[in-house]
Amino acid sequence: MTLATLPVSLPSATRPTIADVLAAQARLDGTVIRTPVGEYAELDRATDAAIVVKHENLQRTGAFKARGASNLLLAMSDAERARGVVAYSTGNHAQGVAYAARLTGTSCTIVMPDDPNPVKLRAVLDQGADVLLHGANFDDARAQATALAHDSGARLVGAANEPDIIAGVGTLYLELFQQAPGLDVLVVPVGGGSGAAAASLVAAAVAPHTEVIGVQSAGSPAAHDSWHTGTLVERDNATRAEGLAVGCGFEVTQALMREHLADFVLVSDDQITAAQHLYLTGAHTVAEGAGAAALAAVLADPERFAGRRVGIVCTGGNASADELRRALARADDPVRD
C-alpha cells in the first residue's frame, strides 16, 4: 500500500542539521557512553574487507536508542516533561525512552506488541516505565500509543519522525568518524530509519567521500521499498529481527535518506542469523538481529566490499535466548546467498 509521496524538501523545523548533532553531543556528555570500536581478524577474513565495528551493544540499555531518546527528553521543557511521555516500540526504543524518562524524572508509558522479546520487556520494566502490551506488531502498538497520548495529553515519542532523536543518534556516527577516519563505506541497519538518516546527515557533513548504505530485512521491507519508490509505503512485518520489523516508511527519515543515502539493500533473516553467529565466534560480541544486519549485508555481497575499509554498527545486543540458540546452531560458514 502506498501512503504518500515524499516531499521534495522538509520544513526547517523538522530537518536536523550537523549543528543539532553537535548540540546533542554536548547535551549527552556524561549521559551516554562513548562506545568503543573494534577490528577483528575473523570478520576481515570472512568478508575480504577491513571491518570496523562500532559497539553500540555496549551503550546504556544495550542499544543505540538511548542516545536519541535522551537527547529528546533533555531538550524538552519542564512543563512538557510534567505531562509525561508515551512511546511505542518492539523493544530498544522502549528501553531508550524509559531510560531517558528515569534520568529526567518523567512519567513514562510504553506500548509494546503482545509477546515481546522478554529481555527487552524486563529491561523496560527495570527502568520504571509502565508497560502496555497491545496488538500483534509494531504498527498495532503505534496506533494504541497514539490514541493513549491523545487522550492523556502526554508527549508521544516516536522512533523516526523526531528531529531531536535523529540528532541524538547522529552522535554515534560523529564518534565513529572521529574514531575511525578514512572509511570507504558505512553500512547501517534500518527499521524506522533514524540511524540511517543520522548516518547520512553526519557523513555528508564530515566524511562526504564515505558511501552510506542502508540495510533492512527482506521480511519487513517497508523502509527499503519507500526509499526505492520515493513514496511512503506499508509492507508486511515478517522478520525475526524485531528491531527491523517496521511496517511503513516515515517522512522525516525517508527524506533525509533520499538526500544522502547511496543505496539500500535487503538481507534474509537467515543471513542475519549467520552474521550473529560470526559476531559470537569471531568478535566475542552478542548482537541481536537488527544489530547484526549491517554485517549480514557485507557478507551477502563480498565483491562490493572486498578490499574496502567498511564501518558497521552493532546497534544492539539485546538478543533473546531463542536468537542466541539459533545463531549458535549455525554452521561456521556464513550464509552469502
N, C-alpha and C positions, 0 to 999 in steps of 0.2 A: 504494500500500500504506500502511495506517495502522500506525504503530509504537506509539504510546501517547497517552493523554490527558494534556494538560498539567496540572501540579499547580496547585491554587488559589494556593499560596504556596510559595516556596522556603525551605529551611533557611537560617538566617542565615549559616552558613559559606560558602554558595555565592552569596550576594546581595551584590555590591559596592555600596558607597554613595558619596555625594559625598565623604565623608571619605577613602575609599580613593583616589578620583581626586586629591584634594589631596595625599595622601601620595605618590602616584605622580608628581605634578608635581615635588615636591621631590626624589624619588629620581632622576628622569630629568634633572634640571638639569645641563646640560653634556654629556649623553649623546645626546640627540636635538635636532633643530633646531626652534626656534620658527618655523614656516614662515609665509611672508607671505600676505596676502590681496590679491586684485586685483579691479578693476572695469573692464569693457570695454564700450565703446560698441556694438561689433558684437554681443555677446551680449545686451545690453539691447534692441537693435533687433530681433533675431531672436525674442525671447521676449515683447516688450512688458512686461517686468518689470525691476526693478533687481536685477541679479545680483551677488552677492559670491562669489568663488571662493577657497576655502582651498587652497593649493598644496602638498598632501602629496606630489605628484610630485617635489618638491624635498627631501623628507625623506631621511635616511640610508636607503640601499638603494633609493631611488626610490619608496617607498610607505609608507603609514601603519603597516604591520605592525611596523616596528621599535619603535614605542612599546610595544605590548603585550608583545612578546617580551622586550624589555629590562627592563621592569618585573618580569615574572615571574622571570627568571633572577637579577636583582639582589636580589629578595626571598627567593630560595632560600638555605638554609644551605650552608656549605662542604661538609658531608657529603653533602647532596643533589646539589650540583654535581659532587662527586667521582665519582658514579655515572654521570654523563653524561646527555644528553638525546637523545630521538628525536622527530622531528616528521614530519608528512605534509602535503603541500601541492601545489597546482598551480604555485606559484612565489613569491608575495610573502611569505606566512607563512614559507616555507622560508628566504628571504633574511633575514627579521627574526630568526628563531631562530638562524640561522648567524652573523649579525652579533652578537647578544647573547652567543652562546657564545664567539666570539672575544674579545669585550670582557671576559668574566668568566673566560676560561681553561678553558672547559668542553668536553669532548669532545662531538661532535655528529654524529648521523647523520640524514639527511633522506631520506625516501621520497617520490619523485615519480612520477606516471604515466609510462608509456612515451611517447616523443615529446613532451617538454615544450617550452615556449617556450624557444628557445635563448638568448635574452637573460637570462632568469631562471636557467636552468641554469648558465650561465657565471658569473653573479654569485654563486650559492650556492657553487660550487667556489672562486671567488676569495676567499671568506670563510674557506676552510679546512675546510669541512664534508665529511664523507663522504656520497656520494650513491648511493642505490639506486633504480634505475628499476624500477617494478613495476606491472603492470596497465594497464587501458585508461583509467581515470578516477580522480577524487579518492577515490571510495569504495573502490576496489581498493587504492589506496595507503594509505588509512586502516587497512584490515584488516591489511595487511602490517606497517605501523608498530606497530600494537597488539601483534601477535604478537612482533615483534622486541623491543619494550620489555619485554614479559613475560618473555621468555627471558633477556635481558641484565641486567635489574634497573635499566635506565636510566629516567629520568623521561619519560613520554610527554607531549608538549606539543601539545595540540590547539589549534585556532584559535577555538573557540567556547565550550565548557563550562569556561572558565577565568576565575574572578573577577579574578585579577591581570592577565590580558590585557585584559579589558574595562575595568578601572580605568586601565590604561596608555593604551588607545585613547581613553578619556574625556578625557585631557589635550588632545587636539587640539580637541575641541569646547569645552572650557573656554577655550582660547586664542581660538577663533573668536568666542565670545560676548563676550570681552574686546575683541577687535579690531574687531568689527562689531556693536555693540549695536543693539537695535531690529529684529531680523529678524522678519518676519511668519511665515516658513516656512523649514524646513530640510529638504532632500531628501538622503537617504543611500542609497548603494548597499548591497545585501545579498547576501552569499554565505552564510557560516555565521551571520552576524548580530552579530558583536562590535561593528561600527561603529554599527549602528542601536540596539543595546542601550545602548551607551555614550552615544550622542547623546540618546536618550530619557531616560536617567538624569540627565545633566547639564542638559538643558533643563528637566526637572521641578524641579530644584533652583535654577537661576539665571535661567531665562528661561521661566517657566511659560506665558506667553502665545504662545510660538512653537510653531507647529504642526510636528510632525516626521513626515515621510512616508518610508517605505522604498520601494526600487525594485529589482527583480530582472529578469533576462532571462526572457522567456516560454519560452525554450528549456530553462531549468532552474528551474522554479518551486517547488521544494520548500519553501523558507523562506516564500514568499508563501502557498502553499496551507496550510502548517502554521499560519500566523498567522490566516488567514481561517476555518479549520475548528476551531481550538482543539485540534488533535491533531498529533502529530509524524508526518509522512508522508514517504514516499520517492517521488521522481519521477525521470524520465529526465534525463540531462545531455546536452543537445544544443545548447548555446550556444557561439559562438565566443569569448565573453568568459570566459576560463578562471578569472578571479577570482570570477565569479558561478556557476561550474559546481559546485555543491554539491548532492548528490542526496538529502539528508534534512534535516529540521529538528533543532535542538538544544535541549535542555530549558532550559538557563540563559538563553540569549539570547532564546528564544521567550517565556519567562515575563516577562522584563523588557520586551520589545517589546509584549506584550499589555497590560501595565500602562500604558504611556506613549505608544506609537505611535498617531498619529491615523489613518493609512491606510497601505496597502501596495499598490503598483501594479506592473504589468508593462510592459516595453517590448520591442520586437523587436530582434534583432541588427542589422537594417538601420538602425533608429533610433539605436542606439548608434554605429554607424559614421558616420552623419550628424553626430552630436554630436562625434565625434573630428575630423571634417573642420572643424566650426565652431571647435573649440578651436585647431586648427592655423592656420586662416586668420584667425580673429577675435580670438584671445588669445595667439597665438605660443606655444602650450602643447602639449607632447606628452602625450597621455592614452592609456593602454591602455583596453581595452574597459570593464572594471569602473570605471575612473576617469572615464569619460565617461557612465556610466549615469544619474547624477543630472541632468546637463544634458539628456540624452535625454528624461527624464520631463517636464521643464519644456517642452521643445519639443513634446512629444506632446500636451499638454493646455493650450494657451495661455490659454484662458478662465479656467482655475482659478488661474493665476499672474499674470495681467495686472494691472499696477499695484501689485504687491506687492514688498516687499524680500525677496529669496529667497537664502538661503545654500546653496551647493553645495560639496562637497569633491571636488576632483580627487584621488582616493585613491591613484592610482599612475600612473607614467609609463613603465613597463617594457613598452612595445609592441614587438612583433616587427616585422621588416621587412615581412612579409606584411600585418600590420594597418595599417601606415602607408601602404603602397601602395594598399590597399583604401580607406582613408579619403581619400587624395588623389584617387582616381579618382571620388569622389562629385561630383555636381553641386553648385553653390554653394548651392542652396536646401535647407535642412534637411528631412528627412522628418518629417511630422507625422501620418502615418496608419499 
